[in-house]
């Protein structure tokens, strides 16, 4: 997205033109910023133009690249955009077992031993929250000059993670 009127449509055109030059995965993250419903009460003319530009680019695209879009806010995407994609894959929230496994992969053995008892605190939170927690614990440990993750680092990271809006 650009703050200049009309520049986003030009950037999209350039992006799709580039995608036509080879086999790429065109990953449009935070797609809701480009494809918000056009009838939204906060809608203004530029938003409608951006959504229309996205629709036109997708409709006209015949290149070899794969177009993938991701959003955490599927409910605000314009319905016309949903029809442009052949498949929709929903990634749900992690189960307790998935959270435990992610913590095991992200933390040292000592950090995991301390953190696994808090798996239930991540219920209803996305994978990103689990990753944020692990990074926060490691960062806190480093800043405190610890030799590995300690309980105080886990406690700090847990507070920081659950208080954050996800």
C-alpha positions in Angstrom: 0.0 0.0 0.0 1.2 3.5 -0.8 0.1 6.7 0.8 0.0 8.4 -2.6 -3.2 8.4 -4.5 -3.1 5.9 -7.4 0.4 4.6 -6.6 -0.8 1.3 -5.0 -2.5 0.3 -8.3 0.7 1.1 -10.2 2.7 -0.9 -7.7 0.3 -3.9 -8.1 0.6 -3.7 -11.9 4.4 -3.7 -11.6 4.2 -6.7 -9.2 2.0 -8.8 -11.5 4.1 -7.8 -14.5 7.2 -9.1 -12.8 5.3 -12.3 -11.7 4.6 -12.9 -15.4 8.4 -13.1 -16.2 9.0 -16.4 -14.4 7.7 -19.1 -12.1 7.4 -17.5 -8.7 5.2 -17.7 -5.7 3.5 -14.3 -5.4 2.7 -14.1 -1.6 0.4 -11.3 -0.7 0.6 -11.2 3.1 -1.9 -9.1 5.1 -4.2 -9.3 2.1 -7.0 -7.6 4.0 -5.1 -4.3 3.6 -5.6 -4.6 -0.2 -8.9 -6.4 -0.3 -11.1 -4.9 2.3 -14.9 -4.9 1.6 -15.7 -2.0 -0.6 -19.0 -1.2 1.2 -17.3 -0.7 4.5 -18.4 2.4 6.5 -14.8 3.6 6.7 -14.4 3.1 2.9 -13.2 5.9 0.8 -12.6 6.2 -2.9 -9.0 5.1 -2.9 -9.9 1.8 -1.1 -12.4 1.0 -3.8 -9.8 1.8 -6.5 -7.3 -0.5 -4.8 -9.7 -3.4 -4.5 -10.8 -2.9 -8.2 -7.1 -2.9 -9.2 -6.4 -6.1 -7.3 -9.5 -7.7 -9.0 -8.4 -6.5 -12.4 -4.8 -7.8 -11.9 -5.9 -11.2 -10.8 -8.4 -11.5 -13.6 -5.9 -10.5 -16.3 -3.0 -12.6 -14.9 -2.1 -15.6 -17.1 1.6 -16.0 -16.1 3.2 -19.1 -14.7 3.5 -17.9 -11.1 1.3 -19.0 -8.2 -0.7 -16.3 -6.4 -1.1 -16.9 -2.6 -2.8 -14.5 -0.3 -2.9 -14.6 3.5 -5.0 -12.8 6.0 -5.9 -13.0 9.7 -9.1 -11.1 9.0 -11.0 -13.1 6.3 -14.3 -11.7 7.4 -13.5 -8.2 6.0 -12.3 -9.4 2.6 -14.4 -8.4 -0.4 -16.5 -11.3 -1.6 -15.4 -10.7 -5.2 -11.8 -11.5 -4.1 -12.8 -14.9 -2.6 -14.1 -16.0 -6.0 -10.8 -15.3 -7.7 -8.9 -18.0 -5.7 -9.2 -21.7 -6.6 -8.6 -22.9 -3.1 -9.0 -21.6 0.4 -6.9 -23.2 3.2 -7.8 -22.2 6.7 -5.1 -22.6 9.3 -6.7 -22.9 12.7 -5.3 -22.2 16.1 -2.8 -24.7 17.4 -3.9 -27.5 19.7 -2.2 -28.1 23.0 0.0 -30.8 21.4 0.9 -28.5 18.5 1.8 -25.8 21.0 3.9 -28.1 23.0 5.8 -29.3 19.9 6.3 -25.8 18.7 7.8 -24.8 22.1 10.0 -27.9 22.0 11.4 -26.8 18.6 11.8 -23.1 19.5 13.3 -23.4 23.0 16.4 -25.0 24.4 15.8 -28.2 26.4 16.0 -26.3 29.7 13.6 -23.6 28.4 11.2 -26.2 27.1 11.3 -28.0 30.5 10.2 -24.8 32.2 7.7 -23.6 29.6 5.8 -26.8 28.8 3.7 -26.5 32.0 2.1 -23.3 30.6 0.8 -24.8 27.4 -2.8 -24.3 28.5 -2.1 -20.5 28.7 -1.8 -20.5 24.9 -5.3 -21.8 24.3 -7.0 -19.6 21.8 -3.8 -17.9 20.7 -2.2 -18.2 17.3 1.1 -19.9 16.4 2.6 -16.4 16.2 2.0 -16.0 20.0 3.9 -19.2 20.8 6.8 -18.0 18.6 6.6 -14.6 20.2 6.7 -16.2 23.7 9.8 -18.2 22.8 11.6 -15.2 21.3 10.6 -13.1 24.3 12.0 -15.6 26.8 15.3 -15.9 24.9 15.6 -12.1 24.5 14.9 -11.6 28.2 17.5 -14.2 29.2 20.0 -12.6 26.9 19.4 -9.1 28.3 19.6 -10.4 31.9 22.9 -12.0 30.9 21.7 -15.5 32.0 23.3 -18.6 30.8 20.2 -20.1 29.4 16.5 -19.5 29.9 15.4 -19.4 33.6 12.0 -19.3 35.3 12.1 -15.5 35.5 12.5 -15.3 31.7 9.5 -17.7 31.2 7.4 -15.6 33.6 8.3 -12.4 31.8 7.6 -13.8 28.4 4.3 -15.3 29.5 3.1 -12.0 30.9 4.2 -10.1 27.8 2.6 -12.6 25.4 -0.8 -13.0 27.1 -1.2 -9.2 27.6 -0.5 -8.6 23.9 -3.5 -8.2 21.5 -3.5 -11.1 19.1 
